Each structure stands twice: as structure tokens, then as C-alpha cells.
Amino acid sequence: MNRVFSVVRTDRRMQQRAVGALAAVVMLLGQGSTASAGDLKVTIAGVRSDAGTIMIGLYDTALGFDSAIKRSAEAGLLNDPGRLAGVAMRAAGCHSIVFPDLRPGRYAVIAFHDENDNGRLDENAWGVPTEGYGFSNDAHGFLAAPSFDAAAVTLGDETASEITVSLAYSKTALRTARPAIE
């Protein structure tokens, strides 16, 4: 009888191991179907003063990106229905943010330095920004903002990415703010 009990016990252990291995495989396959591209760290460079706010918008479609550019001088980026995520941070101090757990795909960043804290990108009479602005890939347009395609960065499966957006300021804009403290 001891032999029968021992065979049954061995069979149960093998079944438990098989079920555990199958469960582990199912978990790994399940994680693959909900792929996460990881994190996107955005650093803003070239902030000329510690006055005001740095506004950052993250976009995953050309339509949302283009709409944000058109609305930036009116409504800014805070009330932007086309953005995937947005951040407003004090201009003084560190100028980095991490957007976590993004899915694989293409993303573009718009950033501007709202020095007077009015919530929008100020422009002169010709539509030229008088506050600092920038785009991912340090993309530039010709007499206009760049396209989503020019500014887009691609995130793949399970990767972390870091980008730097360099702010550009109009040479004719008056510098009324204090210099940045570094």
C-alpha cells in the first residue's frame, strides 16, 4: 500500500508543477498582450528665467498636436482636450518630468515658458511668440510650428526613453524676468 500512496503523491506533485508552469506561461503571455512602452522622460532646457510656469503637453495624434498649436495663444495647454497628458511646473528649479507606462507608439511634446503666468503663449502682432517655446526632437517649422511627424518620437515595447526640449526665445522679446538660477 505504501507504493500506491507514493505513486499518487508523485502524480499530484507533477500535476501541481505542471499547473504552476502553465499559470506562469499564461501570465507572461498576458503581459505581452497589454504592451507598455515604458516611460518617457522629458527635460526642458534653455529656460531663461525663474519667473512663471513651464507648460508641457504630450500628444499621441497629429490632430491633437495641431489643435494645441492653434489654441496655444488663446487657451494655452491646460484646457487642451487633444492632449494625452499635461504638466505645469514652476520655472524655478528642475525642469524634468516622467510620463510613465505609455503604450508603444508615436508621441510629440510641446513646451513653453509662460513667464507672466497668464496660461497661454504670448505672441506679438505678427504672431511670433514672445515667450520661450519648443518641441520634441527640437523640431522647427518654416515660418510656422513643426508638424507632428517632425516632432514625434517613437516608443517601442518595454523601453524607457529620454528626450530634451530646448526652448527658443524671440530675439526681439523684452527680457523682463530675472535670470534663471542654476
C-alpha positions as CSV (number, residue, x, y, z in Angstrom):
1,M,0.0,0.0,0.0
2,N,2.8,2.4,0.6
3,R,3.8,2.1,-3.0
4,V,0.3,3.1,-4.2
5,F,0.3,6.1,-1.9
6,S,3.7,7.1,-3.1
7,V,2.7,6.9,-6.8
8,V,-0.4,9.0,-6.1
9,R,1.6,11.6,-4.2
10,T,4.2,11.9,-7.0
11,D,1.4,12.3,-9.6
12,R,-0.1,15.1,-7.6
13,R,3.2,16.9,-7.3
14,M,3.8,16.6,-11.0
15,Q,0.2,17.9,-11.6
16,Q,0.8,20.9,-9.3
17,R,4.2,21.7,-11.0
18,A,2.5,21.5,-14.4
19,V,-0.3,23.7,-13.4
20,G,2.2,26.2,-11.8
21,A,4.3,26.2,-15.0
22,L,1.2,26.7,-17.2
23,A,0.0,29.6,-15.0
24,A,3.4,31.3,-15.3
25,V,3.3,30.9,-19.1
26,V,-0.2,32.4,-19.2
27,M,0.8,35.3,-17.1
28,L,3.8,36.1,-19.3
29,L,1.7,35.8,-22.5
30,G,-1.0,38.0,-20.9
31,Q,1.6,40.7,-20.1
32,G,2.7,40.7,-23.8
33,S,-0.8,41.5,-25.0
34,T,-1.1,44.7,-23.0
35,A,2.3,46.0,-24.0
36,S,3.6,49.0,-22.2
37,A,6.3,51.1,-23.9
38,G,7.6,52.3,-20.6
39,D,8.4,55.8,-19.5
40,L,9.2,58.9,-21.4
41,K,11.4,61.4,-19.5
42,V,11.2,65.0,-20.8
43,T,13.8,67.5,-19.8
44,I,13.2,71.2,-20.7
45,A,16.5,73.1,-21.5
46,G,17.2,76.7,-22.0
47,V,14.8,78.2,-19.6
48,R,16.0,81.8,-19.4
49,S,14.3,82.9,-16.1
50,D,12.8,81.5,-12.9
51,A,9.6,83.6,-13.4
52,G,6.3,81.9,-14.3
53,T,5.5,78.4,-15.3
54,I,6.7,75.7,-17.7
55,M,3.8,74.2,-19.6
56,I,4.3,70.8,-21.2
57,G,1.8,68.8,-23.3
58,L,2.2,65.3,-24.6
59,Y,0.3,64.3,-27.8
60,D,-0.3,61.0,-29.4
61,T,-2.1,62.2,-32.6
62,A,-1.4,64.8,-35.2
63,L,-4.9,66.2,-34.8
64,G,-4.4,66.9,-31.1
65,F,-0.9,68.3,-31.7
66,D,-2.1,70.7,-34.5
67,S,-5.1,71.8,-32.4
68,A,-2.8,72.6,-29.4
69,I,-0.6,74.8,-31.6
70,K,-3.6,76.7,-32.9
71,R,-5.0,77.2,-29.4
72,S,-1.8,77.9,-27.5
73,A,-2.1,81.7,-27.8
74,E,-5.7,81.6,-26.7
75,A,-6.2,78.8,-24.2
76,G,-2.7,77.6,-23.5
77,L,-2.1,73.9,-22.9
78,L,-4.0,73.5,-19.6
79,N,-7.5,73.1,-21.0
80,D,-6.5,71.1,-24.1
81,P,-8.8,68.2,-24.9
82,G,-6.5,66.9,-27.6
83,R,-3.5,66.1,-25.4
84,L,-2.7,62.8,-23.8
85,A,-1.2,64.3,-20.7
86,G,-0.1,67.8,-19.5
87,V,2.0,69.3,-16.8
88,A,2.5,72.8,-15.4
89,M,5.6,73.3,-13.2
90,R,7.3,76.3,-11.7
91,A,10.0,77.7,-13.9
92,A,12.5,77.8,-10.9
93,G,14.3,74.6,-10.3
94,C,14.4,71.2,-12.1
95,H,12.7,71.1,-15.4
96,S,12.1,67.4,-16.0
97,I,9.0,65.2,-15.9
98,V,8.4,61.5,-16.5
99,F,5.3,60.3,-18.3
100,P,5.0,56.6,-17.1
101,D,3.6,53.5,-18.6
102,L,3.0,54.7,-22.2
103,R,1.9,52.2,-24.8
104,P,4.1,51.6,-27.9
105,G,3.6,54.4,-30.4
106,R,4.5,57.9,-31.5
107,Y,4.4,60.9,-29.2
108,A,5.2,64.6,-29.6
109,V,5.8,67.1,-26.9
110,I,5.0,70.8,-26.9
111,A,6.5,73.0,-24.2
112,F,6.5,76.7,-23.5
113,H,7.7,79.1,-20.8
114,D,4.7,81.1,-19.6
115,E,6.8,83.8,-17.9
116,N,3.9,86.1,-17.0
117,D,1.6,83.2,-15.7
118,N,-1.4,84.1,-17.9
119,G,-1.8,80.5,-19.0
120,R,-1.1,81.0,-22.7
121,L,1.8,81.5,-25.1
122,D,2.0,85.2,-25.7
123,E,2.6,86.5,-29.3
124,N,3.5,89.8,-30.9
125,A,1.3,91.5,-33.5
126,W,2.8,89.3,-36.3
127,G,2.0,86.0,-34.4
128,V,5.6,85.4,-33.3
129,P,5.9,84.0,-29.7
130,T,7.3,86.4,-27.2
131,E,7.8,83.6,-24.6
132,G,10.0,80.6,-24.9
133,Y,8.7,77.5,-26.7
134,G,10.0,74.2,-28.0
135,F,9.1,70.8,-29.4
136,S,10.3,67.2,-29.1
137,N,13.2,66.4,-31.5
138,D,13.9,70.1,-31.3
139,A,11.7,70.3,-34.4
140,H,11.3,73.6,-36.2
141,G,8.9,74.6,-38.9
142,F,9.5,77.2,-41.6
143,L,7.5,80.3,-40.6
144,A,5.2,78.1,-38.6
145,A,5.2,75.4,-36.0
146,P,6.6,72.0,-37.0
147,S,4.4,69.1,-37.9
148,F,3.5,66.2,-35.6
149,D,5.7,63.9,-37.8
150,A,8.7,66.2,-37.4
151,A,8.3,66.3,-33.6
152,A,7.2,62.7,-33.0
153,V,9.4,60.2,-31.1
154,T,8.7,56.5,-31.2
155,L,8.5,54.3,-28.1
156,G,8.8,50.6,-28.6
157,D,7.9,47.7,-26.3
158,E,9.2,47.9,-22.7
159,T,11.6,50.7,-23.4
160,A,12.4,53.9,-21.5
161,S,13.2,57.0,-23.4
162,E,14.7,60.4,-22.6
163,I,14.3,63.5,-24.7
164,T,15.3,67.1,-24.3
165,V,13.2,70.0,-25.5
166,S,15.2,73.2,-26.0
167,L,13.2,76.4,-25.6
168,A,13.7,79.1,-28.2
169,Y,13.0,82.8,-27.4
170,S,12.4,85.5,-29.9
171,K,15.4,87.8,-30.1
172,T,13.1,90.8,-30.1
173,A,11.2,89.9,-27.0
174,L,12.0,92.0,-24.0
175,R,13.7,90.3,-21.1
176,T,11.8,91.5,-18.1
177,A,12.2,88.4,-15.9
178,R,15.0,87.5,-13.6
179,P,17.8,85.3,-14.9
180,A,17.4,81.5,-14.1
181,I,19.1,80.2,-11.0
182,E,21.1,77.1,-11.9
